[in-house]
């Protein structure tokens, strides 16, 4: 437990789950993930978009609202038990955006923002206050522009009844979060063919391939096809696939396929055959050759983590580098041995682009050679 986060005046009812974009198929149009939050007394849409101008230790927070009552977002520090910066929706020249900084290793507890607190700035003082657990808040949304669109409050509801649960009562998200379930048959945009959904994205069904007198779409009922809807371009992390006419199984991370060579490796990575989606022939061409920037991977029996930066894999040379750059350990994706072969590699990633360390970031539970 981080000693800087051991105490706070914020009660458990204030804290709401942070949704992990890497567990959600996306992003959607404009490169944003959008999450609806029915807080206890208020409705807020949270938009999250990667911001290349920020490090993972920073976050740009924005507030929009057309409601009459002023809304406020405070940059809160546990140790100080107070906010160090804030933005609000007061139309009379209010500041509606701020860039906050996470506390880095070695810095005092009084430094940085641990979480943000959303508050309704009424004449009676703040009311309807909501916050997020600090570790999830930074792991999931660090390095992003996070926009809070406060679109509803119970002040406009004459019954003044709560619209959602308190934070302590709100269940955590269940991942993966996808717009359509696996094996959904969907018409294509032109209405002349079909796509089949796996991992939250649609794979075009090329029905020209015949195997033993059977075509891929023979497994589906075209009458049950749903109308076309725009889906994310790439499947959610952890999607397992194989093409219908081939036996090779792949796991997808950062939009890139990694070959799983055999059954023991499949099980060792925490998967089983029941999770393998059978996509249309040629469906793997939809995936990208190099994982999207920000993806963290480590081979099964290797000590080194690699960060995809500017479409190259850069070795993270120590635990200190991981922590100094606020790279989330929970986001390191374990891939089969030799899965990095053929991917472009760049220079090792230094700490803060200055200091470098030689000790590999070994985990206690990491298999050793």
Buried (B, 14 or more C-beta within 10 A) or exposed (E): EEEBBEEBEBEEBBBBBBBBBBBBBBBBEEEBBBBEBBBBBBBBBBBBBBBEEBBBBBBBBBBBBEBEBBBBBBBBBBBEEEBBBBBBBBEEEBEBEBBBBBBBEEEEBEBBBBBBBBBBBEEEEEEBBBBBBBBBBBBBBBBBBBBBBBBBBBBEEEEEEBBBBBBEEBEEBEBBBBBBEBEBBBBBEEEEEBBBBBBBBBBBBBBEBEEEEEBBBEEBEEEEBEEBEEBBBBBBBBBBBBBBBEEEBBBBBBBBBBEBEEEEBBEBBEBEEEBBBBBBBBBBEBBBEBBBBBBBBBBBEBBBBBBBBEBBBBBBBBBBBBBBBBBBEEBBBBBBEEBBEEBEEBEBBBBEEEEBBEEBBEEEEBEEE
